[in-house]
Amino acid sequence: MSHNNSGTLLGHPKGLFLLFGTELWERFSYYAMRAILVLYLTDKTIDGGLGWTTQEALSLYGIYTGLVYFTPLIGGWIADNFLGQRRSIIIGGVLMAIGQFTLALPHSVVDPHAVKAFYVGLTFLIIGNGLFKPNISTMVGDLYEEGDNRRDGAFTIFYMGINIGSLLAGVIAGTASAFYGWKAGFLCAGFGMLFSLLIQLFFAQRYLGNIGTVPAAVRDAAKNASGKKEPLTKVERDRLKVIMVMCTFVIVFWAGFEQAGGLMNIYSQEYTNRMIGSFEVPAAWFQSLNPFFIIICAPILASLWVKMGKKEPNSPVKFALAMFSLALGFACMIGAALEQGGDMTVKTSMLWLIGAYFFHTIGELCLSPIGLSMVTKLAPLRLASLMMGAWFGANAIANYIAGEIGSRIGEAGPLAIFSGIAITAVIAGVLLLLLSNTLINWMHGAESSNDDEHVKVKTAEA
C-alpha cells in the first residue's frame, strides 16, 4: 500500500488530522440534530414542534439511530467492492447535507406536509451516513502498517475529534434552537456537514495520497497470486469470530449507554433540579457532558495505555472494564431514583446525572476507540469497510433495544430499569474476563504485546 509522506504531526501521519477534521464536523452535524430531535418531536408549543407523545418520539428515535448504525454495513460493502472509501465519503456527505437542510426548512414552506418533509430529511441522513461512517474509520486504520503500535492511540485521538464535534453540537444547536426555534438547530447541523465536505474535498489528495481511492477488494485481489478473490484462511476465520463475539458485548454496552439521548435526556428535562442560583441549565447541555469528559479523559487514557507497556490490558479486558464502568454510571442513576423515592414530583440533584455521564464516558473510552482499532487489526483487507459496518451494525441493534427499554419507563419505573441495566453490565463484564484467553488465542498474535512474536505470526501466515 502506498503511503503518502506529507510528514507527521504529534508523532502521527498528518492524514490522521485531516480525517479527524472531516469526522469532527460530520459528528457535529449528527449530534446537533440528535440533541434536539426528541425535544422537537414532543414540543407542543407554538415553536413548531410536531407535538408527538414521549413514547412515539422515543420509538422513532430508536428506529432512526438504529438505521443510522445499520446502513454502514451496506455502505461498507459498496465501498469495498465498487466506489472506494474516498468517493463514498463525498457522496455520503452530500446526501447528509441535503437531509439536514430539508429538516431546516421552515414550517411555512413545508406545511401541510411537515411530517412528510421530516421523513424525507431523515431518509437522506440515514443513506448518507451509511456511505460515510464505516469508510472514514477504516481509512484511519489504513494510515498505519500492520503491527504499528500507534494504532490504538490514533483511534483515541480520532475519537476526540468525534467528541469535540458532539460537544460543540449540544451547545451550539441547543442554544440556537432555544433562541431561534428548532429549525435554527437543524440549520446549524447542515452547515456543519458542509464544513466537513469542504475539508475532505480540498485537502484529501495532499494528506492522504491514494489511501481510500481504490476499492479494497480490488487491492486485495491484486495481492493474490491468482489475481482473484481467495477463500478466507483459518487465521482470518478465527479473527472474524473474535469480531463477532466482541460485537455481542458491544450490544449490551450501547443498549445501556444509549439511554443518554432518550431516557436520560428526558430525565434531565423533567426530574432534575437544573437551577444554579437563578439560572436554569438547558436540558440539551447535559448531552455535552459525555464529550466534555472524553476530551479531558481520552489523552489521559491513551498515555496510560502507552505507559503500561507490556502490562497494557488486552482488548477483551478493556471491554470488561467498560462494562463495570457502565454499571457504576447506572448506580448513580439508581441513587437519583432512590432520592425521588417513587415520587415523580421530586426533582433530583444534577450531581447524579453528572456522575452517571462520567462513568459512562470512562466505559466508552475503554470500549469504543479500542473496538474500532481492533476491527482494523483483525479484519481481512477485502472485508475492511464491511466489518467496520458490522461493528456499527452491533450499535444498530443496541440503539433499537435502547429505544425499547426507554419507552418502558412508564410501566416499569426508573428504578427497575436503571438497576436492570447495571446488573446486566456486571454479568457481561465477568463473562468477558472468563472468555479473554480464548479470544486472544483466536486473534493469532494481532494483539501480542511482543512485536517479535507478531512478526513471526505474520511470516508464518505469508
N, C-alpha and C positions, 0 to 999 in steps of 0.2 A: 504494500500500500504506500503510495507516495504521500509524504507529509509535506506540509507547507512550512517553510522555515522562516517565518516572519519574526522569529525571536520569541523570548519568553517574558513573562511579567509575573512577579512573585513566585518564580520557580515553575510556572505552568505555561503551556503554549498560549499565545495571545488569542488564538481561536476560542479558547475557553471563555474569555471575557466577552467576545462577540456573541457567543451563544447565550451567555449569562444575560446580556442586554436584551437580546431578542426575546428570551423567555421571561425576563422581568416585566416587559411591557405587555406581553401576551397574558401573563398571570394577573397583572394589574387589571386588564380588561375583564378577565373571567371573574375575579373576586369582587370587582366593583359591582358587577351585575349580581353576583351571588349574595353580597351583603344586603342588597335591597330587594331581592326577588320576593321572598316570603312576605316582607313587610308591605311591598307594593300590592301583592295579590290580596292581602287581607284588609287593606286600607278601605274603610267605608266612607271616608270623608269627601269633601269637595275636591281635595287634592288630586282626584282622578285615579285612585286605586281601583282594583276590579271588584272589591267587596266580597271575596270568597271566604268560606269558613276556614278556621285554622287547619282542620283535618284535610280539606280539599287542597289547601296550599302546600301542606307538608307532603301530601301524597304526590302532587305534581313535582315538588322539589326533589323527591326521591327518584321519580322516573327520569327527570331531566339530568340530575347528577349521575344516575345510573347509565344513561345513554352516552353522556359525555365521556365516561370511562370505558364504555363498551366499543364505541366506534373506532378507537385506536387499533383494535385487532384487525379491522378491515383496512384501515389506513396504513398500518404497518405492512400488511401483506401486499397492498398496491405499491408501496414504496420499494419494498424488497424486490419485487418482480418486474415492475414497469416504469414508475416515474423517477425512482431515486429519491433520496431524502430531501435534497435542497428544493427540487421542484414541488414536492409535496407540501413543504413548509409554506412556500409562497402562495400556492393555490388555497391551502387551508386558511392562511392569514386573510386573504382577500374575502373568502366566504364569511369568516368570523366578523370582519369589519362591517360587511353588508348586514349581518344579523344584528349587531349592536345598534347600528343606525336605524334599522327597522323598528327596534324596540323603542328608540328615542323619538319616533315620530309623534307629534302631539296628538291628543285625542281628537282635536278639532279636524285633523287631517284624516284620521282613520275611522272615526265613528261613522256609521253604526257597526263597523266591522273590527272594533278594537281588539276583541279576543282573537279573531282570525289573524290579524296582523301580528299579535303577540306570539301565536303559534308559528307563523312563518319565520319571524325573527329567531325564535328558539331553534327551529329546524336548521337554518343556516349556521347557527352557532355550533350545533351538535355535529354536523357533517364537517365543517371546517376544522373543528377541534380534533376529529378523528384523523385528519391528514397531518395535523401539526404536532400533536402531543408525542406520539411514540418516536418520531423521527428526530426531534431536537435532542432528546435524551440519548438516543443511540449515537448521534454524532459526537457527543461529549466523550463516550467510550472510544470512538474511532480516533480521537486525538492521541491516544496512548497505545504504545506497543504492548503485546501480551507480556504479563509479568511485571509491568511497570507499577511500582508500589505507590505511585502518586494518585492512583485512580480513586480510591475511597475519599481522599482529601478533595480531589477535583469535584466529585459529586456533592460533597458537603458545601463547597464554595458555590457551585451551580445552584444548590438548594437555597443558599442565602439569597440569590437573585430572585428566585421564585417568591421568597418571603418578603423581600423589600417591596416587590410588586404588590403583594397582597396587603402589606402594612399600609402603603400609600392608598390602596384602593378603599379600604374600610373608612379611612379618614376623609379622603377627597370626595368619594362618591356619597358617603354618609352625610357629609357636610353640605355638598351641592344639593342633595335631594331634600335635606332639612330646610334649606333656604329657598330653593327654586323649584321644588316639586320633584317627583320621581323621575320624570323624563330627563331632567338635567343629569341625574346619576347615570342613566343609560348612555347619555351623550358623552360623558367623561370616559366611559368604558370604550366607546367607539374610537375616540381619539387615541386612547392607549394602544388599541390594536393597530392603528395607522403608524404610530411611532415604531412599533415592533417590526412592521413590514419594511419601513424605510431603512432601519438599521441593517436588516438582512439583505435588502436589495443593493445598498451602497457598499457594504464592507465585506460581504461573504467571500468574494473572489480573492480579496487581498489577504484575509486572515485564515481562510480555510483551505485555500488551494483547491484541489479536486475532491476533497472529502465530501461524500454525500451526493456527488454528481452522477455516479454510475450505480444502477441498482445492485444491491448486494448479491442477488442470485447470479447475476452476470459476472461479477467479480469472482465469486466462489467457483463457478463452472470453469472460468479461465485458469484457476489454480490447479484443477484436477488434470491428471494425465489424459483422461478421456475427453476433456473439454466439455463434459456434460455434468448434470447433477448426479451425485452418487448417494447411495443409501447411508443412513446415519451409522457411525461406528458404535461399539459398546460404550466407550467413554462418553460420546456425545449423548447417547440414550440415558446413561446414568445421570449426567449433568442436567438433562431436561427433567428427570424425575425430581431432582433437588428443587428446581424452579417450581414444579407443580406442588410439592409438599409445602414449600415456603408460602406459596400463594394461598393455601388453605388457612394458614395462620394469619396472613395479611388480612383475610376477610374478617376474622374475629376482631383484629385490632381496629380496622377502619369502621366497622359497624358501630363500635363504641365511640371512636374518635369523632365520627361524622355527626354525632348529636350536636356538635358545635353550631353548625349552620341552621339546624332546625330547632330541636328541643331546647338546647341551652340558650339559643338566641331568644326564644320566646320566654324562657325562664328569666333571662336578664331583663326583658322588656316588662314582664308582668309581676314577677315575685321578688325582684331585687331592689333594695333601697339604693337608688343611684344618686342620692343627693350628697354633694360635697359642699357644705355651707349652703348657699342659696342656689348653687349651680347643679343642674341635673345632667349627669353624664348620658349622652345618647346611647341607646342600646347597641347601635351598629358599631360603636367604638370597641365594644368587648371583642368583636371579631378580629380586631387588630392586636389583641394581646398575644395570640399564638405566634404570628410572625415577629412581633417585637421580641418575645423570648427567644425565638430561633436565631435572630440576628445577633443577640447577645451570646447565646449558648453554643451556636454552631462552631465558631472559631475555637472556643474552649475545648469542645469535644474532639474536634478534628486534631488539635495539637495533643490532646490526651492520648488518642489512639497512637499517634506517632511516638510519643514519649514512652508508651508501654512496650514498644518494640516487640520482642518475641512473646511478651506476656499479653499482647493485644488479644482480646476475646475474638473468636471466630464469628461469622455471621449468625449461625443459629443461637449462640449465647447472647449476642447483641439483641436479637429478636426477643429472646426470653426477657431480657432487661426491659424491653419496650412494653411487654405485656404487664410486668409488675408496676411499671410507671403509670400505665393506663388505669390499673386498679387503684393506685394511690389517688389519681385525679378524681375517680368516681367516689372514693372515700370522702373527699372534700364535698362532693355534691350530696352524699348521704348526710354529712354534717349540716348542710343547708336545709335539707328536707326535715331533719330532726329538729332544727331550730324552729321550723314552721309548726312542728307538732301536729301535722294534719290540718291545720287551719290555713286555708288558702288565702286569707286576707292578710296574713302576717308577711311583712317584707323582710327578706333575709339580708345579711351583711354581704357587701361586694367581695369581701376577702375570700369567701368560699369559692366564688367563681374564679377569682384571680389564681387561687391555689390550684384549682382543677385545671385551668388552662396551662399553668406552669408544668405540672406533672405530665399532662398530655403531650406537651411540647418536647420534654426530655425523651419521652417514649418515641415520639415521631422521629427524633434525630437518631435514635438507636435503630430505627427500622427503615425509614423511607430512603434517605440517600444511600444507606448500606445496601438496601434491596436493589436500587437502580444499578449500583456499581456491580453487585453480584450477577445480575442478569447479563450485563455486558461481558463479564468474565466467563460465564458458563454457556451462553447461547452460541450455537454454531453460526458462523458468519452469514450463511444464506438465510437464516431464520432470525437475524438480529432484531430487526424492527418488529417482526411478528411476535417474538417472545416478549419484547417490551410492551407490545399491545396486550399480550396475555396478562402481563403483570398489572396493567391498568384495568384489564377485564376483571381481575380479582377485586379491584376497588369498585368496579361497577356493581358487582353482586353485593359488596359491603354497603354501598350507598343505598341500594334498594332495600336491604334489610334494615339499615339505619332509619329510613323513612317509615317503614312498617312499625319498628319499635317505637319511634317517636309519636306516631299517630295513636298509639295505645295509651298514651299518658292519661287520657280522660278516664279509661276503665281501671287501669292498674294503680295509678297514683305515682308520683315521682319516686318515692322511697323504694318501692318494689323494683322499678326499672333501673334506678342507679345501683342498687345492691346486686341485682341480677347480672348487670354488665361487669361489675367489679369481681364477682365470684368466677364468672366465665373466664375473665382475663387471667386470673391467678392459675386456674386449671390449665389453660393454654400454655402459660409460661413454664409450668412444671413439666408438661409433656415435651416441650421443646428441649429442655435441658436433658431429658431422658433420651431424646432422639438424636442429639447433636453429633455423637460419634459416628453413627451410621451415615448421616448426611455428609459429614466431612469426607468419609471414605468414598462416597459417590461422586464427590467433586473431583477426584483424581488429581489432587495437587493444585487445583486452580486457586486454592487459598492457603497453600502451605506457607508457614512463616519462614521456612528456609528456602531461599531463592535457588540454591543449587539443586535441591530436590525437584523444584519446579521445572528447572531446565531439563533435568533427567526425564521427567514425565513427558515433556514436550518432544524430546528427541525420540523417546520410545514410541510416541504416537506417530511421529513422522515416519 
